[in-house]
Each structure stands twice: as structure tokens, then as C-alpha cells.
Amino acid sequence: MATIGLIGAGHIGSQIARLAVANGYQVVISNSRGPETLSELVAELGPNARAGTPVEAGKAGDIVVVTVPLKNYRDVPVEPLAGKIVIDTNNYYPSRDGHIPELDNESTTTSELLQRHLPTSKVVKGFNHIYASELTTDGRPAGTKNRRALVIAGDDSGAKAQVTHLLDQLGFDIVDAGPLKEGWRIQRDTPGYGPRRTAEELRKDLAAAKRYADQ
Ligand SMILES: NC(=O)c1ccc[n+]([C@@H]2O[C@H](COP(=O)([O-])OP(=O)(O)OC[C@H]3O[C@@H](n4cnc5c(N)ncnc54)[C@H](OP(=O)(O)O)[C@@H]3O)[C@@H](O)[C@H]2O)c1
């Protein structure tokens, strides 16, 4: 049974944990305050879940999900994630994260920042444009008509193939936006950010996305 390590167990992290356990994965969840603060969630998730530190979740995960407020991305432990597939859910909200000049001037993207912090990990952008609550309500089996789709982006094709397999198992079609630098096409305030979309609709949304400077 594959293990998903979660760094961050808030709205999105807890929901990905629920979805993963419901689909036969093991999860190791972590937050900033320590595993003891996650006992209620672990009890709810059942025997295929445990809590650990971010280092433990990183070490345990076959795939690791980073889902913390973006301003804290530099706290993500580097060594335990070396060589691993890391799914990055993070978005940039200056009101929460403070101003990050390279994102304000659009010279980079959120997932490229995480990739730079985790140089040997294979970062794949994912789960960033769906409301947390919808993760456990909107998944459907492969082949369902009008199945909801989620966007990924990444620089490693093998990692993207594995994340595609994971998302499909969790109930979603997948649209590949290309390399990490194209991840801006699904960032906050783009057409695909938030609403329920099929793969075909999301492809149109990605094509129609505008840089903040052009909005
Ligand atoms: N909420 C959504 O619907 C949604 C949808 C898509 C994407 N996102 C993005 O996904 C990310 C997470 O969002 P969220 O809504 O789940 O946030 P959240 O509810 O505030 O949860 C954040 C989690 O990260 C943990 N955390 C914070 N700093 C940490 C650190 N330094 N090391 C380890 N864990 C740390 C927190 O632990 P403590 O509580 O112990 O500090 C908490 O478990 C954000 O970038 C957000 O923009 C959110």
C-alpha cells in the first residue's frame, strides 16, 4: 500500500488525507504544532493514518504533499524529500503571505519557488485550484461523464505520470499545463481557479489565462 506524506494538515491537507485513505492509501500527516495536535484527525482517519513531524511525513511518503501557507515554504525539510515526488498545493495571497517580490513581478511562480527550495525533489503543482471541501465530494470514477478535472504542472514527466495516476485514482481527470513555469495559468484570479471544470473546459481556461499585469 503506497503512503502519502502530508506536510500541512489544515483545510487542504486534512481533506487530501481523507480522500487518500478512502481510496486505499496510507497517510502520515504533519503540521507545525506537533503530532499530538493531530490525534483527533488521526482517530477519524483510522488505522491507515498516523501523525508525525514534517520530517517523518516526508520520510514516510512515497509521494509527499506540501500544503502549508506559502509564506512558510522554506520550513519544508529538504533532505527527507530528496529525490521524491512532491505535490505543491500552495497559492500566493499577499494578504496572508506578505509580499514576495519575484511573485509580484511575475518573474517566477509559486511552485518554482518550492522547486528551488527542494532542488532534487520532483515538484508537481496540483490540487491548488479546488476548494478543500470539494475534494471529498467531487471525485468520480474514471470514465464518468463530465468528470471534474484538475490541473497539474511539472518539469519531470515521470513524476507527472505518477501524479496523474494518483489523481485519477482519487476521482479526477487531469489536465497537464506543461512545465512548472506554466503554473501561473492556474494561479489565483485565473478563469480555472476555483470553479468546477471538466478537462475540456480547463484546457480553455488555461489558454485564456492572463498574467496579473495584463488583467
Ligand atoms: N483552503 C483551500 O480551499 C485551498 C485550496 C487550494 C489550495 N490551497 C492552498 O494550499 C495551502 C494550504 O491551505 P489550507 O487552506 O489547507 O491552509 P490551512 O488550513 O491554514 O492549513 C495550513 C497547514 O499548514 C501547517 N503549517 C503551517 N506552517 C507549517 C510549517 N512551517 N511546517 C509544517 N506545517 C505547517 C499548519 O499547521 P499548524 O496549524 O500546526 O500551524 C496547517 O496544518 C495554501 O497555500 C493555500 O493557498 C488552499
The ligand as an ORCA input file, in Angstrom:
! r2SCAN-3c Opt
* xyz 0 1
  N      -8.264     26.040      1.564
  C      -8.445     25.772      0.277
  O      -9.595     25.530     -0.178
  C      -7.241     25.717     -0.641
  C      -7.454     25.218     -1.927
  C      -6.354     25.056     -2.778
  C      -5.087     25.426     -2.353
  N      -4.914     25.955     -1.107
  C      -3.529     26.343     -0.711
  O      -2.970     25.238     -0.010
  C      -2.147     25.715      1.067
  C      -2.725     25.222      2.386
  O      -4.027     25.802      2.526
  P      -5.002     25.443      3.724
  O      -6.258     26.172      3.437
  O      -5.016     23.984      3.934
  O      -4.252     26.158      4.940
  P      -4.576     25.991      6.492
  O      -5.942     25.460      6.706
  O      -4.165     27.285      7.124
  O      -3.542     24.854      6.957
  C      -2.172     25.055      6.892
  C      -1.496     23.842      7.486
  O      -0.077     24.019      7.323
  C       0.544     23.770      8.564
  N       1.774     24.509      8.641
  C       1.928     25.857      8.678
  N       3.239     26.158      8.734
  C       3.895     24.982      8.744
  C       5.245     24.645      8.824
  N       6.185     25.599      8.870
  N       5.608     23.325      8.843
  C       4.651     22.376      8.791
  N       3.326     22.628      8.709
  C       2.966     23.931      8.687
  C      -0.466     24.204      9.594
  O      -0.139     23.616     10.820
  P      -0.437     24.376     12.204
  O      -1.916     24.572     12.256
  O       0.076     23.433     13.238
  O       0.344     25.668     12.138
  C      -1.749     23.664      8.982
  O      -1.884     22.295      9.273
  C      -2.141     27.235      0.954
  O      -1.014     27.649      0.222
  C      -3.432     27.539      0.196
  O      -3.376     28.758     -0.515
  C      -5.957     26.079     -0.239
*
